[in-house]
Amino acid sequence: MAAIIDGAALARELAAEIAAEAAALAGAGVRPGLATVLVGEDYGARVYRRQIERTASELGLAYRDVTLPAAASAAEVMAAMRALAEDPAIHGVLPLRPMPPALPEADVLEAIAPAKDVDCLHPANVGRLMLGRPVLPPATPAACFELLERHLAAGGQDPRAWLQGREVVIIGRSNIVGKPAYLLALQRNATPTTVHSYTWRAGHLAAHTRRADVLIVAMGRPEFVTAEMVKPGAIVIDVGINSVPVTDAEGRPALDDRGRPRRRTVGDVAFDDVRRVAGAITPVPGGVGALTTVLLARNVVRACAAA
Ligand SMILES: NC(=O)c1ccc[n+]([C@@H]2O[C@H](COP(=O)([O-])OP(=O)(O)OC[C@H]3O[C@@H](n4cnc5c(N)ncnc54)[C@H](OP(=O)(O)O)[C@@H]3O)[C@@H](O)[C@H]2O)c1
């Protein structure tokens, strides 16, 4: 039975360290400040914004919510981005996605001041990451490696030595998770492989995943990865966050007190099934997601200290 890697516990531990650093900066006269930019009403983006706001407040960061209507013009959004780039009280800027399709997302990301780019979204920082130069690491893939390395260290391993030459398979190639996770694995001298929907369509997905010493799953497909896709003893990092209906024993939708369908959050990994074969696994909720906003806050504190 796999060990459970407790993201919530690690988040609490790191939060205490980051809050102390934020307090030291505030004591010296500069309170680290984070702004999110939300255009429109997307449900997932609003949930993420609330989590960021809560983390910022718990850690003593100043937080600014910039919300624009879905119909905002590109010029209005770019003006808001410019104002934040120039504002000395703001050290981190995060445009939330998805943005309305009419907006030029690439231009919005390019309008982040590179020094305030706390999720490694600006092309200059993506290039630096690719080249192995120092950057504020993208929060979600950084959370994957923080969990992995802390788990290894807790088991008495030297994480860097353990990862050298290991097979790290990443399902998903998004710009915010899959691709940077590949680069973070490569930086650690692991042997990363990226697989995606065309690997699956070609019928080759499980052949790759079964070779993985570390399997990072970021696909947005509820409980897709099952035990037969996982090498016995592998470490499984589940990035997915999916909302699915709760059903009763007969498969009918379960209802809450007000008669509405009940929903629950699951990852991209069939947790109970995979837990039987894996060596360690992150739960959802309480795994990668629990750590992401804390690492975002850490980047804000670092950006503030470097300003
Ligand atoms: N914990 C956190 O902090 C956090 C942060 C961000 C995202 N997430 C969650 O992580 C998940 C992934 O997010 P994302 O933004 O990376 O998603 P995304 O942009 O939708 O990318 C999904 C990736 O999965 C691949 N994929 C889809 N179906 C597949 C299949 N059957 N076999 C193999 N690969 C398949 C896609 O391949 P193609 O490229 O070929 O289409 C794509 O590369 C979502 O559940 C999201 O909610 C969590």
The ligand as an SDF file (V2000), in Angstrom:
LIG
                    3D

 48 52  0  0  0  0  0  0  0  0999 V2000
   -2.9650   21.4990   -8.5020 N   0  0  0  0  0  0  0  0  0  0  0  0
   -2.8310   22.6440   -9.1350 C   0  0  0  0  0  0  0  0  0  0  0  0
   -2.3420   23.5770   -8.5900 O   0  0  0  0  0  0  0  0  0  0  0  0
   -3.2310   22.7160  -10.5900 C   0  0  0  0  0  0  0  0  0  0  0  0
   -2.7700   23.7530  -11.3880 C   0  0  0  0  0  0  0  0  0  0  0  0
   -3.0920   23.7360  -12.7480 C   0  0  0  0  0  0  0  0  0  0  0  0
   -3.8990   22.7250  -13.2540 C   0  0  0  0  0  0  0  0  0  0  0  0
   -4.3820   21.7620  -12.4080 N   0  0  0  0  0  0  0  0  0  0  0  0
   -5.2020   20.6410  -12.9100 C   0  0  0  0  0  0  0  0  0  0  0  0
   -4.3480   19.7600  -13.6420 O   0  0  0  0  0  0  0  0  0  0  0  0
   -5.0410   19.1950  -14.7390 C   0  0  0  0  0  0  0  0  0  0  0  0
   -4.2850   19.5280  -16.0040 C   0  0  0  0  0  0  0  0  0  0  0  0
   -4.2560   20.9310  -16.1800 O   0  0  0  0  0  0  0  0  0  0  0  0
   -3.6150   21.6020  -17.4790 P   0  0  0  0  0  0  0  0  0  0  0  0
   -3.8810   23.0720  -17.4060 O   0  0  0  0  0  0  0  0  0  0  0  0
   -2.2150   21.1120  -17.6340 O   0  0  0  0  0  0  0  0  0  0  0  0
   -4.5920   20.9380  -18.6040 O   0  0  0  0  0  0  0  0  0  0  0  0
   -4.6650   21.0750  -20.1780 P   0  0  0  0  0  0  0  0  0  0  0  0
   -4.0520   22.3450  -20.6480 O   0  0  0  0  0  0  0  0  0  0  0  0
   -6.0730   20.7600  -20.5320 O   0  0  0  0  0  0  0  0  0  0  0  0
   -3.7240   19.8720  -20.6810 O   0  0  0  0  0  0  0  0  0  0  0  0
   -4.1110   18.5470  -20.5330 C   0  0  0  0  0  0  0  0  0  0  0  0
   -3.0570   17.6640  -21.1270 C   0  0  0  0  0  0  0  0  0  0  0  0
   -3.4450   16.3170  -20.9460 O   0  0  0  0  0  0  0  0  0  0  0  0
   -3.3240   15.6280  -22.1700 C   0  0  0  0  0  0  0  0  0  0  0  0
   -4.3480   14.5880  -22.2660 N   0  0  0  0  0  0  0  0  0  0  0  0
   -5.6880   14.7310  -22.2780 C   0  0  0  0  0  0  0  0  0  0  0  0
   -6.2850   13.5350  -22.4350 N   0  0  0  0  0  0  0  0  0  0  0  0
   -5.3000   12.6310  -22.5130 C   0  0  0  0  0  0  0  0  0  0  0  0
   -5.2810   11.2190  -22.6750 C   0  0  0  0  0  0  0  0  0  0  0  0
   -6.4040   10.5090  -22.7970 N   0  0  0  0  0  0  0  0  0  0  0  0
   -4.0880   10.5960  -22.6880 N   0  0  0  0  0  0  0  0  0  0  0  0
   -2.9280   11.2970  -22.5600 C   0  0  0  0  0  0  0  0  0  0  0  0
   -2.8920   12.6370  -22.4120 N   0  0  0  0  0  0  0  0  0  0  0  0
   -4.0650   13.2900  -22.3890 C   0  0  0  0  0  0  0  0  0  0  0  0
   -3.5210   16.6610  -23.2610 C   0  0  0  0  0  0  0  0  0  0  0  0
   -2.8910   16.2230  -24.4530 O   0  0  0  0  0  0  0  0  0  0  0  0
   -2.8910   17.1480  -25.8020 P   0  0  0  0  0  0  0  0  0  0  0  0
   -1.8940   18.2320  -25.5530 O   0  0  0  0  0  0  0  0  0  0  0  0
   -2.4750   16.2090  -26.8660 O   0  0  0  0  0  0  0  0  0  0  0  0
   -4.2890   17.6610  -25.9530 O   0  0  0  0  0  0  0  0  0  0  0  0
   -2.8500   17.8870  -22.6280 C   0  0  0  0  0  0  0  0  0  0  0  0
   -1.4860   17.9370  -22.9410 O   0  0  0  0  0  0  0  0  0  0  0  0
   -6.4490   19.7620  -14.6510 C   0  0  0  0  0  0  0  0  0  0  0  0
   -7.2610   18.8480  -13.9350 O   0  0  0  0  0  0  0  0  0  0  0  0
   -6.2910   21.0400  -13.8570 C   0  0  0  0  0  0  0  0  0  0  0  0
   -7.4690   21.3930  -13.1580 O   0  0  0  0  0  0  0  0  0  0  0  0
   -4.0450   21.7290  -11.1010 C   0  0  0  0  0  0  0  0  0  0  0  0
  1  2  1  0
  2  3  2  0
  2  4  1  0
  4  5  1  0
  4 48  2  0
  5  6  2  0
  6  7  1  0
  7  8  2  0
  8  9  1  0
  8 48  1  0
  9 10  1  0
  9 46  1  0
 10 11  1  0
 11 12  1  0
 11 44  1  0
 12 13  1  0
 13 14  1  0
 14 15  2  0
 14 16  1  0
 14 17  1  0
 17 18  1  0
 18 19  2  0
 18 20  1  0
 18 21  1  0
 21 22  1  0
 22 23  1  0
 23 24  1  0
 23 42  1  0
 24 25  1  0
 25 26  1  0
 25 36  1  0
 26 27  1  0
 26 35  1  0
 27 28  2  0
 28 29  1  0
 29 30  1  0
 29 35  2  0
 30 31  1  0
 30 32  2  0
 32 33  1  0
 33 34  2  0
 34 35  1  0
 36 37  1  0
 36 42  1  0
 37 38  1  0
 38 39  2  0
 38 40  1  0
 38 41  1  0
 42 43  1  0
 44 45  1  0
 44 46  1  0
 46 47  1  0
M  CHG  2   8   1  16  -1
M  END
$$$$
